[in-house]
Amino acid sequence: MNAPARDPLLTRPIWWLVMRQGFPMAVGMACHALFNLVDLWMVGEFGEDAVAGAHCATTINFLPMIVGNGISVATMALMAQELGAGRVARARRIATLSQAAMLVLGILLGGLCVLLAAPSIDLQAVAGSAREIGIEYLVATSIGTVTMFALMQATAVMRANGEAGMPFALLVGANLLNIGLNFPFMYGWDALGVPALGPVGAAWASTASRGLGCVVAWLWLARAAHPLRLRFADLRGAGDGLGLRMTRSVFELALPQSVQMLARVAPVVLLTRFAGHIAGNSAITALGVTTRLDTLVLFASIGFASAATAVAGRNIGAGRPERASRTGWHAGLQAFVFAAIIIGVLAWYAPSLIDLFVQGVGAGVRDAGTAYLRIAAWGHPFAAFCIAAAGAVNGAGRSVPPMLFDLAGLLLLFLPAGTMLVTLAAAPGLAALWTIAVATQGVLLVLYAVYLWRGRWLAPAASSASVSG
C-alpha cells in the first residue's frame, strides 16, 4: 500500500517541514542543555573541584548516550521509511520492539559504566577531590542510563510519526522537573528524611525526572489512536522474521551512526586531556563550563538532524529522493544559522559566563574558558551543519559515509595535530589547541557539502530495504 498523497511530509515545502519539526526540537534540546547549565550552576556552588569532577563524569556518560542515540536514529529512519511506504503495521511493530530493546541495553551499558567508573575518570587526568566527586557522579549518571534510553526512544517514535509538540513538551517538562528535584537531592529535605547528596544529587535528580518523563511518554504512545501505539502483543515473537530483520537493519544503521557520534564526542575527552597537560586543573574546570555551553549547539543540531531523518526517510520510502536531497541541505543550513547565533552570544558574554558558573573562579579558569568560547566554539556551527545533514543521510539508510568522515576528522586531523602540539611544541598554548579544533570542523564541513552535492547517498540502501523484504 502506498503512502497517502496528502501526507504532509511528502507534499509540503521541505524548508518548512525541517523548520516545523527541527526548530521545536532544536529549542527543546537547547533547553535541555540550558537546564543542564542550571545543574552546573548549582554544582558550581561547591567549588572548582565539583565542576571538574562533574565535567569528567558527564563526558564519559555521554558515550552510552551516543550508542542509544545511534539506535534511536536508526529505528526512527526505519519507521519513517515504513510509514512512507504505507506499511503502518510494520512501523508499529518496530516501534514496540525498539523500545523494549532500549530498556535492556540501558541496563547493560549503565551497569558496565558503573563498573568502569574509577578508570574512566582517571583517564582524564583529574586529581584530588575532583576525582572522588567525578567517580560518585559517574556512578549516579550511569544508573540513570536506563531512563535516559527509554525517554530517548519514546520520543524517537513520536518524531518518526511526524510529531513535534509532544516530544518538545516531554523534553522541557522533564528538565523543569529535574531543576525542581535538584534542591532536595543536593541540599537535602529534613522533613522527608532526604539526605544532602551535594553535587552528586544533580545526577540523581536527572535520573528521577527522566523516569517520570518515560511514564508520561508511554501513556501517550499506548493510546489506541496513535499510529505507532505501544502494544505488548507486538513483543511476542520478537525472534520471528520481522524481528530478526529489524535487528539486522538497526545494527547496520546504528553501529556506524554510533561510531560517528563517538568520533564527534571523543575530541571532548581528548581536549580535556590535552588542555590538562597544557594548563592543569584550571583548564579542565574551564572545560567543565564551556563544554556544557557547547551542548546548547550540539543538542540543537541533533534536533535538526532528527527532523531530517524523519522527513528524508519518509520521502525515500515513498520514492521521492529529490525531496530527501533538499532535506539534507535545508537541515544543515538551518542548524548552521541556529548554532552561529548561539555561539555569537556565548562569545560576547564569555568572561561573565565563566564567573557565573564557578564559585570564586580564578584567573586561570576565566582566561582558559574565555579563550575557548571565542576561538574553539566557532567550530560548532560547522559541526552543526554536518550533524544535521547527516540526519538526512541516515534517513536514506546510509550511515557508513558520515561515520568515515568523522573518524577521518578525529584520527587523521584532530588527534595527530593535538598530540604533536602537546608533545613537540616547546611551550604549547591553549589558543593553538582551540584553533586545531576549529580547523578540523571546517574540513569536515567541506567533506559533507561535497557528499551532499554528489547525491550518491540517495540510491536505495540494502539496509533500508531489509526490514520490508
Phi, psi and omega in degrees: 000130180280155178293143178301141181295335181280359179305118185298331180289348180254350188236328185283160180304138184299316183300324181288318180298316179295318179294317184296318179271321186285318184296312176301320179291323178297316178295318179298316179291324176295324175296323175301315177295324179296319177293326174297327177293327174296319174305313182297319180299318179290320176296323181299338177293344179268003173105177184296322181297324179294319179295316180297317180294316179296323179298312181298322180291314182291332176297316178290318181296340178292338183293310175297330176299324179296317178299313179298319179295324178299315179292320179300313180295318181296313181291326177296319178297316180295316179297318180296320179295318179296318178295321178297328179273001178083012180264074186293320182299319178295316179300319180295320179295317177299320181300314182291314181298321182293324179292321177295318180296323180292326176298312180297316181295323179298320178294316183293311182291322177298317178297320179297318180293328175297315181295328184259017187301309185297308179296331179293321178288320180297332180301334186263011171062031176268150186225171174070211182294335176299323178295315181296317178296319180299319180295312180297320181294319181293321177300314181296314181292329179291322176297328179280003180301323183296319179288327177297314180295318183296315180292322179300315184286323179298318179288331176297320177299317180296318181292326176298330179277359180089011180277143177234323185294312184292315176302321178298314181296319179296317182295312181292318180298316180297323182282328172296319177297322178302317179297317180297322181284341178305319186298306179293325182287322183277320187252355178085162177216096186301322183299329179256005180070025179272120181284155176282120183262357180070210183300332181293338179300331178297324179291319178293325178296321178296318180299315182292317183293321177294324179299316178293325175298322178299318181301314179297317181297317180294322177297321178296317183282342180278354180296140182297334183280349183280127181301328181249042187298147180281119181227127179295334179299331181286351178278342179292140179068036181299340179264013180283188185302312182293318180299318180291320179294321178296317180300316180294316181295318178297318179297317181295326180272321189283322183300309177298323181293323177292319177296322179299311180292329175298319178294334177284327185266332182307323177302334177294317177296316181293320176302317180299316181291314180297315181294323176296324177294323184280316189229007174076202185296336179298317179292322179295318177297318178300318178294331176300328176275309188293324180288333171292321176295325176304325185295340173303320180278314183300310182294322179297319180293328175295326176299314176295323178296320179297318177298318180296321179297314181294314183291313180295318180299317180297318182285326174296316179298329179270004178076036180236069186295330182296328177287325176296322179298314179294331179300317180299316181292315181295317180297316180298315182291319178296319178295322179299312181296315179302314181294319182297322178296315180297314182296323177301317179294316181297318180295322182295320184257019188310304183299319181295324179294319179297317179298325184294321190266350179233120180293128178062044185296141177271167182297324181297318179293316182297316182294317181296317181292320180296315179298321179299311183293337181262354177234289187299322185298339180287355171282345185288325173300323175297314180296323180297317177302313183296315182296315181293318178297322178298333177300319178293319179297319177296323178297334177276003179087016180246111179238348181288313181303313177301324177299315182294321178299310185288327174296321178297318178299320180287308190276331184258343182242291189294311184298309180293322181293317179294320179296317179295325179299311186280341183257331186254332182291138181295319180221077183297142180240156180294326181300322178294321178296316179297323180294322177300320180298317180294315182299321179300314181292327178296317178296318180296322178300318179298317180299315180295318181298317179296319181295317177298317184296321181291326171078010181293338181292349181277350177293150181305133179260140182300320183294329181285338181266346189290332181289321184269000182288000000 
